[in-house]
Amino acid sequence: NLTDIMLESSLFYKITDPITDWRLPSDYRIKLLDKENVGNQRKLFSPVFFSTSATTGQRYLGLGQLPGPDDGPLLFVGNHQLFGFDLGMIISQLIYDRGIVARGLAHPFVFNTGDGNSQSPKSLFERMGAVMVSPRNYYRLMQTGQSALLFPGGVREVFHGKNEAYKLFWPEKVDFVRIAAKFNATVIPLSAVGAADSIRVLVDAPDVLKLPFLGPRAANWTKNVTAARFDTDANAELFVPPIPAPKDISRFYFLFGEPMSTTDMDFNDKEACEEFYKEVKSRVEIGLDDLVRAKEHDPFKDPVRRIPYEQITGKKSSYVSNGHIFFYNKILLINKTHKR
């Protein structure tokens, strides 16, 4: 363990280029980080993961249908859940189940806080491979054949309002598709639900600015936060969270859609790239709709039954009861006809 700590220390291992110099921590360190930062989330939310076959379009429990880590650059594109609670669960599950290191493209705010604090979001994100979201960083991740995790909706989705659960707020620009196509990346749509069912939004972010005392301070705060999109100024991106209140501890559900190849796409064909972009977005939306409907049939969706069962038996509630088989069939047998 001391050797691992020494090798990963900045005294012995200096990152000058976050794209090419970064390396995955040791197994011991990954397990430690997972236990400290994701373990409690996993106990509370008991996440369930599904993946989709690239050949048949059939959905399966688990991540066995995803491409392998050596199948060229992979780009996971999905909805950003409320407050981003699910990032650790996604990244750790990809590592454990498929050996895929999906490097998150994170908001600049993450990299401007917590210097010197080993438990800060900046330190934790960087240790697991996150880089600041920018056209250059994304380009170089694809260029070097790495995997990336992208949330086009960004802050707008992570701080969504009362009646905006699981809605997408993606920009019209299709640049991420063009770069993916340039390097023949495989794009995998990702739909995730659960966070908005666990938190009740009391005051929407824009309305926070109207509150006495708190409003002016929030307005000043957001003006000093660097926007995630390089072509957007800070005034156009409202980096103010809504005011929340706890609700039920809802289960989290993740659906990785059918892998979409860009091999035959000309990245200079803007019309083709726009159609591809629309299709990715459509598949994420379809996945969200299917998960929202199907989770109602999960006999362990409610924490009152799920958490005690798992704590007492030491088993994940995913694999029990005839009722659960019915729930899985709702997911596995809902297969939409996608454009090719």
N, C-alpha and C positions, 0 to 999 in steps of 0.2 A: 504494500500500500504506500509506503514511504517513497518507493521508486516511482510509482505512478504520480504521486503528488509532485515530486521533483521534476519529472519529465514534462508535466503539464504546467509547471510554474513559469511565469514570464521571465524568471531569471535564467531558465534553461531553454525556453522555447518562445521565441519572439515572432509574432505575426507581423509581417510588413505588408503583405498582400492578403486581405481577407478572403479572396476568391481561391487562390492557389496554395497559400501557406497553411490554411486552417486544416486541421485533421480531427477526426472523431475521437473523443476521449476514450480511455480504456473501458473495458467492460465493467470493471469495478466502479469507475467513476460514473458511468452511465447509470448503473443500478442505484448508486447513492443519490444522484441527482433525481432519478425517477422516484425513489422512495421519499425524498424530502419535498419534492415539488408536485408530483403527479399522484403519488400513492393515496393521499386522502381524497383527492378528486375522484379517483377510480372507485374508492369505497362508497362515496356518496352517490355518484351518478351512474355507476355500473354500466359503462358504455357498451353498445352493441355495434359491430362493424359488419358491413356487407360490401361485396365487390361484384363486378359484372364481367362476364366472359367476353373477350374480344371477338370470338368466333360465332357464338350463338346469341349473345345479348342476354343470356340467362343470369339471374342474380343468385349469389351464393352467400351463406353465412361465412364470415371471416374474410381475410385479404388474399386468399390463395389465387384469385383471378387477376391480380395486378401483375404488370410486367416485372421482371427481375431488375435488380440494381445495375446490371451490366447491359441492359437493353437500350443503351443510348440515353440522351437527356430526357428526363421525365418532368412534366410540368403539371402539378396539381392545382386546379383552379376551382375555387368554391366561394360560398357565401361566408361572410364574416359574422359570427354569432355575437350576441350582445355581450359587451365587455371582453370578448376574446377569451373566455374561460376555457375553451376546448383545445387551445393550441398544443399544450403539453401532451394531451391524450392522443392527438393525431400524430405528432412527431414520434412519440415513444412507441406507439403501436406499429407504425411503419418500420421502425428499426427492429423491433422484436419479432414481428411476423414475417417481414420480407427482406430485412437487411437494407432497406431503402433509407438513405439519409436525405430527407427533404429539407433543403435549406430555406428557411423562412425569409421572405422579403419584408422587413419590418419597418414601421413608421420611424422617421428621424427622431421623434421624441424619445424613443427607447434608448437611443445612443447618446442622448444628451443628459442622462440622469444617472446617478448612482456610481460615479467614478470612485474607485477604491473600495467599494462595498461588494464583497463576493456574492452576496445574496440579492443584489439589485437586479431588476429586469435586464439591464444592459449586460451585466456579467453572465447571467444565466442564458440569455438568448445567444450571446456570442459563443459561449462554450458549446452550444448545440448547433452552431453553424449559421445562425441568422446573420444577415447583412442588411445594411440600410437599403430600402427600396429606392432604386434609381435605374434609369435606362441602361447605364453603363454596367452596373452590377448584374442586372438581369441578363444582359447580352453576354457577359463573360461567363456566367453560370452555364448558359446554354452552349456557348462556344467550347467550353471545357468538358462538356458531356455530363454535367452534374444534374441533380434533381432539385427542383425549386417548388415552393409552396406560395401561391399568389392569391390574394383576396382583392379583386378589382374594386369592390365596393368600399374598401378602406374604412376610414373614420365614420363615414356616413352610415354604414351598416353597423359598425361596432357600437355606435351611440344612437341607435335608431329609436323612434318614438313609440308611443302607446299602441297605435294601431298599425305598426309596420313590421311586425314579427315575420321573419323569413321572407321579406321582400328584398329584391335585388336593386341596388342603386349603382349600376356599373356605368362608367363613362362611355361615350360613343366611340372613342378612339380604339382602334384594333391593333395597336402596335405590338402587344404581347403575342398575337397570333403570327404576325409577320416575322418576328424574331424566332419564334418557335419553328416556323416553316423553313427559315434559312438554315437551321441546324438539324432539320428532320426530327424534331422532338415529338414525343408522344404526349398528347394532352389528355389528362384524366379529370373529368368533371367530379366535383365533390359536393355533396349535399349534407348538411348537418342541422339537426334540430335538438332542442332541449333547453338551451339557455333562456330563451324568451318565456318558457313555461316555468322557469324556476325563479324569475324575478318580475315583480310588478313595477312598471314605470309610473311614478307619481307625477313627475314634471318633465315634459319634453325638453331637450337641450335648448332649442330657441327660446322657450319660455323661461329658462333659468336666467337668461340675460335680462329679463324684465323684472326679476325679483329685487326688492330693496336690499341694499347692503351687499348681497351676494352677486347680483347681476353685474355691476360695474367691475368688480374684481374678476369675474369670469370672462368678461369681455376683454379686459386687459391681458388676462392669461392667454387667451386664444390668439391674440395678436402677436404674442412673443413665441409662439410655437411654429416651427418650420413646417410648411405644408409638405405632404408626402409626394404629391405630383409636382414635377419640376416646372410645369407650365402653369401652376396655380399659386397665387399668393396666399399668405396666411389669412387674409380677410375673407377669402372665398371658401376656406375650409374651417368649419366650426369645430374646434377641438375642445368641446365642453361636454362632459357626460350628463345624461339625464339624471334626475334624482330617483333612486330606486328604493324599493322595499322588498324584503324577502317574501317568497311565495312558497310553493311546494318544491321539494328537491326532486325535480323531474329527471327521468332517465335521459341520457344522451344517445342519439342514434346517428350513425354515419353511413352514408351510401356512396361508395366510389363507383361512378358510372363507367360505361363501356369505354375503354381506351380508344382515343381518336388519333390516328396517324396523320402526320403532315408530310410524309415522304413524297407524295405525288403532287404536292401543292407548290406553285410558284409564288415565292414570297413577294414578288413584284406585281402579282395580280391582286390588286386591291379589292376588286369585287369578290373574288374567291375567298380572300381573307375575311371580308365582312360577313359572307355567308357562313364561314366556319365559326366566326365569333358568335354570331346569332345562334348557331346550333349548340355551341358549348353552353351559352347562357340558358337556352331552352332546356337542355338536359339537366342542368342544375335545378331549374325551376320545377321540372317534372319530378325529380328526385325529392325535392322538398315537399311537394304536394303528396307524393306517395307515402313518405315517412309520417307526415302529419296525420294522414288518414289511418295508416296501418298501426301506428303506435297505440291507438285507442283499443286495439285488440290484444295488447300485451298485458297479461295478468299481473306482471310485476312492474308496471309503469309507475305505480304509486309507491312512495318510499315507506309507507306504514307497513306494507307487506314485504317489499323487496329487501330493505336494509336489515331487519331482524332475521329474515331467512338466511341471508348471506353471512351474517355475523355468527349465527348459531351453527349452521352446517359447514361453514368454510367453503361453500360451493357458490359458483356464479349462478345466478337465477336464470341465466340464458338457456339452460339445457334441461329444464324440467317441465313436466305437466303437459297434458294433451292440449290444454288451452294455449300453451306457448307454441306448440307445433302449428296451431291455427294462425297465430300471429305471424310466424315466420312465413307461412304460405302466403299471407297477405302481401308480404314484401317480395318473396321470391317469385311469385306468380304474376305480379304486376309488371308486365313488360310492354313498354310502349314501342310503337313503330317509329324509328328514327330515320331521318333523311340520311342518305349515304353520300 
